[in-house]
Amino acid sequence: MAAQCKLTAFVLMVKDMDVSRKFYESVLRQEVAMDHSLNVGYTSGLALWQQDYALNVIHGRTVKPEKGNDVEVYFESANVDDAYASVRSYGAEIVHGIREQPWGQRVFRFHDPDGFVIEIGEPMDALVRRLNREGMTEAEIGKKTTLPAGIVRAILG
């Protein structure tokens, strides 16, 4: 049985983060939930990711933007390994297997039937708890994940 996945964000790969942020925050009044500079999440579930950086992280190399790789639908699953097994058994085209992102989160990506990139990652609160179990201090976790100290502290309770 496949692991349940929760839709977390629709991610737009943007050419100019400053221009896009100004538009979404000024015109559409989106409220920032998390700001990681090259990746900004809003309370609405929309996220923006700097296109050149995002495509490099996703594909592990420089990739030209094209229709289908400029949007990502992001899900989280408490069991990334089971979700990966389910996606593979379905026969979906895998972009990359489970790997750790620069901020520590375990994720994998694949294409849906229309070629859009789907990401499934471990929830950030689970990441914080995992890094703590692995021996990292609150400060080290904050530095690795770029999460504010207050959020790391709240997650660790």
ZATIKOL-49214 format. One line per field, with one value per residue: residue number from 1; residue in one letter; y, x, z of N, C-alpha, C in turn. Coordinates in steps of 0.001 Angstrom, whole numbers, m for minus. Layout:
N
num	NUM|...
residu	A|...
nY	Y|...
nX	X|...
nZ	Z|...
caY	Y|...
caX	X|...
caZ	Z|...
cY	Y|...
cX	X|...
cZ	Z|...
//
This chain:
157
num	1|2|3|4|5|6|7|8|9|10|11|12|13|14|15|16|17|18|19|20|21|22|23|24|25|26|27|28|29|30|31|32|33|34|35|36|37|38|39|40|41|42|43|44|45|46|47|48|49|50|51|52|53|54|55|56|57|58|59|60|61|62|63|64|65|66|67|68|69|70|71|72|73|74|75|76|77|78|79|80|81|82|83|84|85|86|87|88|89|90|91|92|93|94|95|96|97|98|99|100|101|102|103|104|105|106|107|108|109|110|111|112|113|114|115|116|117|118|119|120|121|122|123|124|125|126|127|128|129|130|131|132|133|134|135|136|137|138|139|140|141|142|143|144|145|146|147|148|149|150|151|152|153|154|155|156|157
residu	M|A|A|Q|C|K|L|T|A|F|V|L|M|V|K|D|M|D|V|S|R|K|F|Y|E|S|V|L|R|Q|E|V|A|M|D|H|S|L|N|V|G|Y|T|S|G|L|A|L|W|Q|Q|D|Y|A|L|N|V|I|H|G|R|T|V|K|P|E|K|G|N|D|V|E|V|Y|F|E|S|A|N|V|D|D|A|Y|A|S|V|R|S|Y|G|A|E|I|V|H|G|I|R|E|Q|P|W|G|Q|R|V|F|R|F|H|D|P|D|G|F|V|I|E|I|G|E|P|M|D|A|L|V|R|R|L|N|R|E|G|M|T|E|A|E|I|G|K|K|T|T|L|P|A|G|I|V|R|A|I|L|G
nY	m1185|2213|5048|7712|10911|14380|17268|20064|22394|24481|25093|27663|28158|30816|33504|35892|36521|38810|40489|38762|38279|40867|41216|39050|39558|42269|42838|40569|40196|38167|36369|35904|32815|31324|32198|31558|32885|32041|30492|30866|30541|30852|31593|30720|28430|28636|28709|30166|29668|30296|30072|29204|28174|26292|24416|23361|22153|20242|18619|18155|19250|21778|22844|23678|25874|24790|24159|22442|21739|23944|24229|22904|20441|20022|17567|16169|13419|11229|8925|8646|6652|4547|5928|6420|3795|3133|4953|4151|1493|2001|2870|5393|8037|8554|11357|11780|9577|8987|11483|13592|16970|20177|21471|19398|17875|14866|13844|12951|13064|12999|12556|13515|12166|14172|15313|17137|18153|16360|16470|14628|14908|14632|15810|19063|19358|16747|16415|18187|16919|14482|15308|16213|13813|12608|13898|16640|20014|22543|25006|24147|22734|24815|26326|24469|23904|26391|27302|29487|30031|30000|28450|25966|25390|25275|23056|21029|21157
nX	845|521|2232|531|201|489|m721|1263|2325|2111|4566|6162|8579|10567|11895|12999|13361|12962|11246|9046|8311|7560|5297|3532|3346|2625|571|m1157|m1282|m1|1005|4066|5208|7487|10790|13420|15189|16127|13946|10661|7914|4386|1560|m713|m151|1129|4321|7468|10343|13645|14380|16798|18447|16697|16192|18729|19115|17060|17645|20346|22201|22912|20012|17922|15158|11859|8531|6757|8925|8995|7249|6354|4752|4294|4437|4159|5258|5012|6352|8688|10136|8257|6451|8075|8546|5960|5466|7431|6584|4267|5221|5966|7865|10935|12578|14666|15970|15447|16995|19156|18505|20251|19543|19005|16638|14980|14067|12285|11801|9529|7912|4609|1831|1647|4105|4781|6680|6710|7187|8024|8531|10117|8322|9041|9076|9526|12055|13567|13318|14568|17224|17940|17812|19956|21999|22466|22619|20192|20985|22714|20901|19207|20998|21643|19111|18061|15933|14230|15393|13390|11353|12611|13066|10406|9447|11027|10186
nZ	0|m778|623|2251|791|1264|m254|m459|m1651|m4577|m6818|m8435|m10862|m11039|m13037|m12078|m8875|m7232|m8762|m9095|m6422|m5649|m7258|m6394|m3639|m3434|m5368|m5262|m2587|m1066|1796|3380|4461|4803|4228|2281|763|m2045|m2344|m1632|442|672|2810|1566|147|m2211|m3743|m4575|m6554|m7336|m10648|m12156|m10124|m8953|m11037|m11333|m8820|m8864|m11132|m10912|m12532|m15032|m16572|m19247|m19038|m19743|m20986|m18584|m16943|m15432|m13433|m10321|m8450|m5120|m2697|602|2550|5255|5019|2972|1666|1219|m409|m2611|m3509|m4288|m6407|m8211|m8697|m10034|m12406|m13178|m14732|m13413|m12155|m10360|m7871|m4325|m2493|m567|m65|m340|2075|3734|3624|2705|m481|m3525|m7073|m9845|m13062|m13924|m15890|m17876|m17973|m15998|m13153|m10196|m6786|m3904|m557|2687|5528|6832|9618|10395|9311|10924|13434|12778|12163|14686|16164|14953|16172|15843|17019|18069|16958|14910|13337|12536|10988|8941|7769|7255|8695|10944|14314|16307|15146|14826|17522|18451|17038|18095|20647
caY	0|3442|6018|8851|12134|15590|18389|21118|23655|24606|25835|28276|28456|32193|34015|36987|36406|40120|40919|37876|38546|42145|40970|38219|40151|43575|42786|39514|40243|36885|36512|35003|31857|30902|32884|30962|33679|31507|29740|31567|29917|31726|30920|30200|27178|28971|28909|30629|29153|30891|29060|28606|27393|25170|23387|22717|21273|19135|17726|17920|19816|22909|22422|24784|25897|24498|23838|21188|21717|25249|24133|21690|20210|19509|16799|15629|12110|10782|7776|8912|5384|3859|6714|6168|2438|3175|5671|3260|344|2502|3021|6808|8407|9110|12402|11305|8800|9677|12085|14675|18308|20927|21840|18180|17166|13729|14015|12405|13739|12207|13259|13019|11772|15296|15792|18079|17614|16125|16196|14138|15089|14443|17063|19799|19062|15434|16664|18791|15868|13509|15893|16233|12423|12312|14558|18059|20946|23451|25990|23457|22439|26081|26682|23501|23975|27820|27607|30357|29333|29811|27344|24749|25168|24873|21683|20104|21225
caX	0|1312|2188|m321|942|m300|m357|1807|2519|2344|5809|6451|9989|10530|13140|13520|12687|12538|10082|7925|7874|6849|3975|2667|3148|1970|m656|m2049|m1241|407|1752|5208|5242|8876|11638|14745|15877|15905|12703|9755|6600|3324|563|m1757|269|1949|5743|8297|11702|14493|14388|18093|18874|15774|16404|20000|18896|16189|18257|21747|23020|22262|18937|17204|13733|10912|7202|6710|9902|8971|6237|6506|3705|5047|3723|4963|4846|5721|7171|9207|10551|7064|5927|8967|8273|4662|5620|8214|5779|3290|5920|6170|9229|11642|13572|15772|15577|15507|18288|19098|18674|21274|19044|18870|15385|14977|13025|12472|10957|9130|6996|3246|1600|1816|5481|5034|7519|6081|8162|7545|9598|9766|7876|10138|9140|10173|13473|14168|13432|15585|18551|18195|18118|21285|22987|22661|22035|19196|21692|23197|19729|18796|21950|21516|17807|17736|14728|14485|15619|12119|10622|13332|12789|9008|9308|11671|9370
caZ	0|m906|1709|1960|504|1477|m1106|376|m2378|m6005|m6897|m9728|m11069|m11545|m13612|m11254|m7590|m6736|m9545|m8776|m5048|m5629|m7840|m5558|m2322|m3536|m6147|m4775|m1110|m499|3046|3449|5561|4948|3255|2182|m249|m3390|m2274|m724|562|1164|3636|678|m482|m3367|m3457|m5683|m6469|m8365|m11708|m12483|m8967|m8772|m12054|m11031|m7667|m9262|m12111|m10585|m13606|m15678|m17457|m19871|m18698|m20820|m20463|m17833|m15849|m14796|m12386|m9517|m7460|m3978|m1688|1695|3033|6452|4640|1638|1057|713|m1533|m3753|m3991|m4950|m7674|m9099|m9106|m11004|m13678|m13511|m15122|m12256|m12440|m9526|m6706|m3035|m2181|410|m621|408|3396|4531|3409|1774|m1489|m4863|m8059|m10995|m13954|m14046|m17281|m18794|m17917|m14905|m12094|m8901|m5728|m2609|418|4094|6129|7457|11050|10506|9044|12124|14459|12323|12350|16128|16552|14427|17012|15583|17981|17491|16122|13706|12517|11938|9937|7851|7119|7132|9461|12088|15586|16999|14537|15201|18953|18588|16530|19043|21854
cY	1243|4325|7182|10099|13323|16684|19551|22433|23439|25536|26358|28582|29830|32658|35054|37016|37750|40605|40079|38109|39834|41960|40212|38841|41481|43485|41767|39356|38896|37131|35455|34116|31460|31560|32297|31633|33183|30688|30406|30865|30884|30917|30282|28824|27397|29099|29378|30100|29741|29827|28408|27720|26131|24054|22651|21743|20038|18128|17429|18423|21005|22387|23663|24732|25593|24151|22469|21125|23055|25353|22846|21611|19453|18829|16434|14294|11747|9593|7913|7610|4614|4596|6471|4790|2408|3834|4805|2100|756|2653|4463|7051|9139|10160|12085|10547|9631|10197|13226|15998|19062|21311|20616|17350|16035|13870|13135|13123|12799|13049|12643|12680|12901|15903|16816|17388|17531|15803|15635|14201|14818|15793|17747|19549|17696|15555|17205|17730|14826|14049|15948|14836|12032|13092|16037|18896|21811|24443|25357|23131|23708|26481|25769|23721|25391|28177|28524|29551|29050|28651|26016|24401|24680|23432|20681|20103|21191
cX	886|1166|1302|548|4|198|64|1947|2517|3531|6000|7936|10059|11897|13797|12741|12173|11281|8862|7404|7079|5432|3074|2386|2409|615|m1643|m2041|m940|1265|2846|5094|6683|9687|13043|15540|15589|14620|11833|8407|5609|2295|m541|m1431|1035|3396|6429|9697|12490|14804|15746|18602|18013|16039|17716|19847|18098|16934|19734|22709|22265|21250|18226|15730|12881|9576|7241|7738|9957|7894|6515|5332|4379|4124|4695|4382|5682|6616|7615|9589|9364|6470|6763|8693|6953|4755|6381|7370|4696|3919|6131|7632|9895|12643|14834|15199|15676|16921|18071|19386|19739|20843|18700|17638|15549|13792|13311|11498|10690|8204|5608|3006|1776|3206|5764|5838|6708|7195|7433|8729|9138|9314|9032|10208|9792|11668|14170|14354|14486|16986|18920|18535|19515|22386|23213|21983|20984|19861|22181|22044|19253|19702|21782|20223|17401|16415|15087|14576|14318|11306|11287|13025|11371|8801|9880|10991|10158
cZ	0|320|1299|1782|633|548|m227|m368|m3877|m6140|m8317|m9784|m11755|m12014|m12722|m9948|m7093|m7450|m9179|m7370|m4970|m6161|m6863|m4197|m2377|m4216|m5573|m3260|m470|737|3109|4685|5859|3842|3323|1065|m1659|m3476|m1219|m739|1171|1938|2792|95|m1774|m2903|m4733|m5470|m7624|m9413|m11964|m11351|m8824|m9774|m11828|m9855|m8081|m10132|m11843|m11646|m14194|m16699|m17977|m19451|m19935|m20187|m19790|m16726|m15124|m13711|m11626|m8564|m6321|m2970|m570|2116|4249|6136|3180|934|481|m478|m2780|m4361|m4772|m6329|m8681|m9592|m10097|m12382|m14108|m13871|m13956|m12740|m11651|m8339|m5435|m2814|m1209|m286|190|1828|4245|4273|2393|830|m2703|m5782|m9235|m11863|m13869|m15521|m18304|m18741|m16842|m13809|m10801|m7917|m4531|m1660|1832|4650|6868|8962|11283|10248|10290|13208|14081|12549|13831|16641|16095|15150|16759|16668|17280|16544|14824|12757|11814|10791|8727|7060|6726|7815|10621|13393|16323|16444|14890|16653|19161|18128|17520|20400|23112
//
